[in-house]
Amino acid sequence: METRTIQTPWAKLFTWEDLSTLAICLALDMLDLLVPFMSTPIYGDILDFSGIAFCVLFFNWIGAITILEIIPGLDIVPLYTISWLTWYLNTSRNKQKRLMAELENWK
C-alpha cells in the first residue's frame, strides 16, 4: 500500500494511517461521551474493552494508557485521543532521530 501525505504549510505531515487511527480514537471518545446508552454497564464496558484492545494492538505499550477507561468516572477524559497523541509524538520523534542518524552516517 502506498503511503501518501497531506501537505499544508501550516500543519505537520500526516499519513493516512495517522489520520485513520486519529479518526477511530476520536470516534471512540465521542461514542463514550455523547451516546447515552453507552453509559450503561454492559454496552459501555464492551466499548471500553474494544477501544482498549484497539489501542494496545495498534499503539503497543502506549495503548496501555487506555486501561484507565475501566475506572468509573474517568470516562469523561478523552483517553483514546490522548493515547493517539502520545503515540504520534513518540513515533515522529523516533523518525526524526533515525533520519538525523542516517544523515550523519551519510556524510
C-alpha positions in Angstrom: 0.0 0.0 0.0 1.4 3.4 -1.0 1.7 5.9 1.8 0.6 9.4 0.9 0.8 12.5 3.0 -1.4 15.6 3.3 0.8 18.7 3.0 -0.2 22.1 4.2 2.2 24.9 5.0 0.8 25.4 8.5 0.5 21.8 9.7 2.6 18.8 10.2 2.6 16.0 7.7 0.1 13.3 8.5 0.0 9.9 6.7 -3.4 8.3 6.0 -2.5 5.8 8.8 -2.1 8.6 11.3 -5.4 10.2 10.2 -7.4 7.0 10.2 -6.2 6.0 13.7 -7.0 9.5 14.9 -10.5 9.2 13.4 -11.0 5.9 15.2 -9.8 7.3 18.5 -12.0 10.4 18.2 -15.0 8.2 17.3 -14.4 6.1 20.4 -14.2 9.1 22.6 -17.3 10.7 21.1 -19.3 7.5 21.5 -18.2 7.3 25.1 -19.3 10.8 25.8 -22.2 11.6 23.6 -24.3 8.4 23.2 -26.4 8.0 26.3 -26.9 4.2 26.2 -23.1 3.7 26.1 -23.1 4.8 29.7 -24.9 1.6 30.7 -22.6 -1.0 32.3 -22.8 -3.7 29.6 -22.6 -1.5 26.5 -20.1 0.9 28.0 -17.8 -1.9 29.0 -18.0 -3.5 25.6 -17.0 -0.2 24.1 -14.2 0.3 26.6 -12.7 -3.1 26.1 -12.9 -2.9 22.3 -11.2 0.6 22.5 -8.5 -0.8 24.8 -7.9 -3.7 22.5 -7.6 -1.4 19.5 -5.2 0.9 21.3 -3.0 -1.8 22.8 -2.8 -3.7 19.5 -2.1 -0.7 17.4 -0.1 1.6 19.7 1.7 -1.2 21.6 2.8 -0.2 25.1 1.5 3.3 24.7 -2.1 2.0 24.3 -1.9 0.7 27.9 -2.9 4.3 28.9 -6.4 3.4 27.9 -6.8 0.8 30.7 -7.8 3.8 32.8 -11.1 3.8 30.9 -12.2 0.9 33.2 -12.1 3.1 36.3 -15.5 4.6 36.9 -15.6 8.4 36.5 -12.7 8.6 34.1 -15.0 8.2 31.0 -15.1 12.0 30.6 -11.3 12.1 29.9 -10.6 11.5 26.2 -8.0 8.8 26.8 -8.2 7.3 23.3 -7.2 10.6 21.8 -4.5 11.2 24.4 -3.0 7.8 23.6 -3.0 8.7 19.9 -1.3 12.0 20.6 1.3 10.3 22.8 1.9 7.6 20.1 2.1 10.2 17.3 4.6 12.4 19.2 6.7 9.4 20.1 6.8 8.0 16.6 7.5 11.3 15.0 10.4 11.9 17.4 11.8 8.5 16.7 11.5 9.1 12.9 13.4 12.4 13.3 16.2 10.7 15.4 16.5 7.9 12.8 16.7 10.5 10.0 19.3 12.5 11.7 21.4 9.4 12.4 21.1 8.3 8.8 22.2 11.8 7.6 25.2 11.7 9.9 26.2 8.3 8.6 25.8 9.6 5.0 28.3 12.4 5.5 
